[in-house]
Amino acid sequence: MLGEIIVTDAQLNSWLVFAGVVITAVLGYLGVTATLARQHAKATRNQVENSHTTNLREEQDDRHREAMDALADMRRHVDTRFDAQAADIRGVRRDIGRLADRDDNHEGRIHDLETTQPKEKP
């Protein structure tokens, strides 16, 4: 059997004081931590909370929808401009083709004239 532990009143008081100091330190630390957490939460709320009645998520959704609509409008405008420019390029190519055909025709006629006309002697 174990021997009996004898604790004097002075030792008991020392242990109680020590326990009190530890408990006070832990509670103080928890209090400071809780105060800092409240301050951080308040700062976050001030950054996120609207000063008007709309919800932040709804406001962001509306802005996103507006941005997507603007992008779709720009895309339609670019597509329309692209189609118009493609038509212009096709027209220019057609005109160049006609000019090339006329050039070939003129070249052939010049060749015919040169071969059928008598050459002048100097």
C-alpha positions in Angstrom: 0.0 0.0 0.0 1.1 3.5 -0.8 2.0 5.8 1.9 -0.2 8.7 2.9 0.6 12.1 1.3 0.8 14.8 3.8 0.1 18.3 2.5 0.5 21.2 4.8 -1.8 24.3 4.7 1.1 26.4 3.2 1.6 23.9 0.4 -2.1 23.7 -0.3 -2.3 27.5 -0.4 0.7 27.6 -2.8 -0.9 25.1 -5.1 -4.2 27.0 -5.1 -2.4 30.3 -5.8 -0.5 28.6 -8.7 -3.7 27.1 -10.1 -5.4 30.5 -9.8 -2.6 32.2 -11.7 -2.7 29.6 -14.4 -6.5 29.8 -14.7 -6.3 33.7 -14.8 -3.6 33.5 -17.5 -5.6 31.1 -19.6 -8.8 33.1 -19.2 -6.9 36.3 -20.0 -5.4 34.7 -23.2 -8.9 33.5 -24.2 -10.3 36.9 -23.5 -7.7 38.7 -25.7 -8.1 36.1 -28.4 -11.9 36.5 -28.4 -11.6 40.3 -28.5 -9.2 40.1 -31.5 -11.6 37.7 -33.2 -14.5 40.1 -32.7 -12.4 43.0 -34.1 -11.5 40.9 -37.2 -15.1 39.9 -37.7 -16.2 43.5 -37.4 -13.6 44.6 -39.9 -14.6 41.9 -42.3 -18.2 42.7 -41.9 -17.5 46.4 -42.6 -15.7 45.4 -45.9 -18.4 43.0 -47.0 -21.6 44.5 -45.7 -23.5 46.8 -48.1 -24.6 50.2 -46.8 -27.9 49.7 -48.7 -30.6 47.1 -48.8 -29.3 44.8 -51.7 -27.6 41.6 -51.0 -23.9 41.4 -52.0 -24.4 38.1 -53.9 -27.4 39.4 -55.8 -25.4 42.6 -56.6 -22.5 40.5 -57.9 -24.8 38.3 -59.9 -26.4 41.4 -61.5 -23.0 42.8 -62.4 -21.8 39.5 -63.8 -25.0 39.3 -66.0 -24.4 42.8 -67.2 -20.8 42.1 -68.1 -21.8 38.9 -69.9 -24.5 40.7 -71.9 -22.0 43.4 -72.8 -19.6 40.8 -74.0 -22.3 39.1 -76.1 -23.2 42.5 -77.7 -19.5 43.1 -78.6 -19.3 39.6 -80.0 -22.3 40.2 -82.2 -20.9 43.5 -83.4 -17.5 41.9 -84.2 -19.2 39.1 -86.1 -21.2 41.6 -88.1 -18.1 43.6 -88.9 -16.2 40.4 -89.8 -19.0 39.3 -92.2 -19.0 42.8 -93.8 -15.3 42.8 -94.3 -15.3 39.2 -95.6 -17.9 40.4 -98.2 -15.7 43.4 -99.1 -12.7 41.1 -99.6 -14.7 38.8 -101.8 -15.7 41.8 -103.9 -12.1 43.0 -104.2 -11.0 39.5 -105.2 -13.7 39.4 -107.9 -12.7 42.8 -109.2 -9.0 41.8 -109.3 -10.1 38.6 -111.2 -12.0 40.7 -113.8 -9.0 43.0 -114.2 -6.7 40.1 -114.6 -9.0 38.7 -117.3 -9.1 42.0 -119.1 -5.4 42.2 -118.9 -5.0 38.8 -120.4 -7.5 39.8 -123.1 -5.6 43.0 -123.9 -2.3 41.1 -124.0 -3.8 38.7 -126.5 -5.1 41.4 -128.7 -1.8 43.2 -128.6 -0.1 40.0 -129.6 -2.5 39.5 -132.5 -1.9 43.1 -133.7 1.8 42.6 -133.5 1.7 39.4 -135.5 -0.7 40.6 -138.2 0.5 44.2 -138.8 3.5 44.8 -140.9 6.5 46.0 -139.1 7.7 49.4 -140.0 11.3 49.7 -141.0 13.3 52.6 -139.6 
